[in-house]
Amino acid sequence: MFKQIIKITLLFLVIGGVTASCKYDKLLKSSNYQKKYSKALEYYNEGDYVKAEGLFEQLNSVLKATDRADTVLYYLANSCFKQEKYILAEHHFQQFYETFGNHRWAEDAEFQSAYCNYELSPRPELDQSYTRKAINKFNLFITRHPDHPKVAECHKYINELRDKLANKAYQSAKLYYDMGDYKAAVVALENSLKRFPNTSHREEIRYLILRSQFQLASNSVQSKEEERFQETLDTYYTFTSEYPDSEYSEEAEKIYDATQRNLEN
């Protein structure tokens, strides 16, 4: 008896799902835009963002010159955002604040456009185009709306994204060191510090510059040895003055001793 009840319940659920799907397909093909608009809002409020997006997408092209164009576009953007379709959402949010600049939702759309790029920002090993785009958009938002309640949030995201770029620069520079290309490593590591002086990897980068400088000097032709060992010594003093109690101090002292012996010889 219990199994029969389950089978009947499942059958009704399937029938209900098919019926609902048929109704939705019929609505998509309908030219009753008033009904489409009402149902799109209904789906959105019920959390059915897939169906809401489908209807708002259709309405966006036919209601552009009407008094509902702003609502349709804004809810279309949010429907995409709720589904984590950040590329589409970013496009629609940007379109909204560019089209309806004085609208009460314009500032929120501008922020959401930046935030979509934040969500699209990948891990440091990958291309950081979205990361840089998000930083630019957040900075622009702060410039345009310095008193907006979300400014503090923008700063938080910018700092997080800049840390990611700093990590990317550090990893790229360290790759030269790992490959044994010490001359390129020195240049790349120095450049990463110039771009991101407050990076959390600063101490390690300073140490890697010291090691790279020493390895470069050790493997130099005789005519360049003295100059490069002197540069190693200068790098050592820079490192120890900034980090007198570094976790790398013991290794740095070994480099210093070896450098001094080479200079004496």
Beta strands, then each sheet from edge to edge (+ up, - down):
end
